[in-house]
Amino acid sequence: KVISLIARLQQANLSDNPDVTFDQVAEQWLKNKRHTVAGSTYCKYKSQYDNHLVGAFGKKKMMDITLQDCQEIVYQLADKYKRWDKIIGTFSSVFNFALKYGAINVNLFNRVDRPKIEHDNKPKSYTAEQFSTFKQAIVERYKDSNPKAFTFLWLISQTGVRKGEAQGLRWGDVDLDQGYINIKRDTTRNYDGD
């Protein structure tokens, strides 16, 4: 797989190609990510690719993209999204990929001015009343009709384990006599988002 990836990169002719566009580089970057990151991370990148990267610079060639072009994207995303910085990080990753393969000489996203991020430091947890309502809903909806879903949701709500950690549990991780669960592994989505 790695050899075929290298061949595709060479075939894409990213190195010293003055006509290579951002979209072409982003497409190759995404193909590379499929082989170098976990499935859940790839799904995040794929979503950002589909929703933000494709067409971001039109059909502009990498060498024709200016610092001002990049700055405008930063401001547009900052005005529209709360976590715009994550998307800009992905743009920067694509530019680093282009830099690595000689399509550009500098990563312009390392030079943009980044607006101040307003952090919401409020806890993102249920109030006692909301938590009580949630537990009641789990019991009413799932306890008799879907015991697996009930057990899963009840476990998460009572222990604070993450979904992937709960999915990674095996019977050997549970000690009913001592009343504890040993979290040893977790699961992630695969490349198709499942």
N, C-alpha and C positions, 0 to 999 in steps of 0.2 A: 504493500500500500504506500509506503514512504517513497519507494522508487517511482511509482506512478505519479505521486504528488509532485516530485521534483521534475519529472518529465512534463507534467502539465504546466508547471510554473515556467519552465524553459519555453514550452510551446506558446504560452501566453505572451512571451517576449516582453516581460516587465523591465528587464535590465536595459538601461540606456535607450529606451524607446520613447522618443519625444511625442509620439501620438497616442500613448496609452492613456485611457480616461480613468477617472475616479471609479466609475461603475465597474470597469474591467478589473481594477485592482481590488475593489471591495468584494467582487465575486470570487476571485482567487483567494483572498484573505479568508472568506467564509469557508471555502473548501478546505483550506489548511486547518482551520479551527476544528472542523469535524474530526480530524485525526489527532488533535493535540490537546483537547479539553474534554472534561466529563460531559455526558449527555445533557444534563440539566443546564450547564453553562453554555453548551452549543445552542440549546433551545432559546436561551436568553439572547445570544448573539444573532440567531436567525430572526427572531422577532424584531430586534433593533435594525437588522439589515433590511427586512421587508418594510418596516414602518418609517425608517428615518434615513438610512444610507442611500438606498436606490433612488437615483434622480436628484439627490441633494445638491449636486453641482451641475445638474443638467448633463450635457455631453462634453463638459470641459475636460481638457487634457490635464493630467496631473501637473505638468510643468506650467500651466497657465493659471492655476489656482493661486489666488493671492491671500495675503494675511487678512485683508479686508473681507474677502469671501468667507474665510473661516470665522472671523469675528462676527459677521452677520448671522451665521448659523448658530453661534453661541447665544447671541442675544435673542434670536427667534425661539430657540429651545427654552431659554431661561424664562421668557415671557409666558410660555405655554405649559411647561412641566415643572413639577415640584422637584423632581430628581433629575434635572437636565444634565447634571454633572456626570452621571453614569453614561448617558448617551454620548456626551463629548469624549469621555474616556474611550468609547468604542471607536469614534472617529479617529482619535489619536492613535489607537491601535492599528487601524487601517493605514494611517500615514507612516507609522513605524514599519509596517510590513513593506510599504512602497520604498521606504528609505533603505531597508535591508536588501531589497532586490534591485536597487539602483534606479528606480523610476523617478525619484526626487532626490534633492540634496539636503533638505531640511524638513523636519516635522513642524509645520506651521501651527499646529494645535498646541505645541509647547510654548508658543509665543503669544497666544491670545490673552486678552484680559478676561478674567473670570469674575462675573458678578458675585457679590456676597450671597452666600446661601443662608437663608433664614431657617434655623433649626427649630423644630417643634419638640421641645424636651418633655412634653407631657407624656405620662405613661400611656401606652397603647393597650391597656387591659380593660376587662369588663369591670363595671362597678359591681358591688355585692348583689344589687338587685338584678342587673343584667345577667350575672353569672347564675343566679338562682333560676331565672327564666330560661337560660340556655340548658341547664341541667334538666329542668322540667320538660323542655321540648325534646331532649334526647330520650328521656324515659317514655314519654307519650308516643313519640314517632317510631322509635326503633326497638325498644326492649322486647316486645313480643313479635313484631313483624320481621325484624332483621337483627338477630342476636350478635352477629359478627360486627355489623356497623355500630351497634350499641356499645359493645365491648371496646371497640377501637376508639370511639368518640369519648366514652367515659374515661378510659385510660389517659387519653391526651388531656382531658379537662381536669383530672384529679392529680396528675403528676407533673404536667408542664413539659413532657417530652415532645419533641418535634414529630411531625407526621412520618418522616423518613426513619427516625429512630424507632418509632413504634412499629413500623413495617419491618424493620430489621430484627425485631425480637424473635428469639427461639425459646422453647420451653426450658432449655438449660440456663437461660438468663434470668429465670423467675424462681424465687425462693418463697413459696407461700408460707412456710413455717416461720421464717424470719421476717417476712413482710417486706421484701425488697426486690427491686428489679435492677439488673446489671446491664447498663447500656454499653454494648460492645461494637455495634455496627449500625449503619443506616443504609437507606436505599436512595437512589436518585432516579430521575427520569432518564429514559434512553434518548437517542437522537431524534426520535419521532415524537417526543413529548409525552410518551406513555409512562 
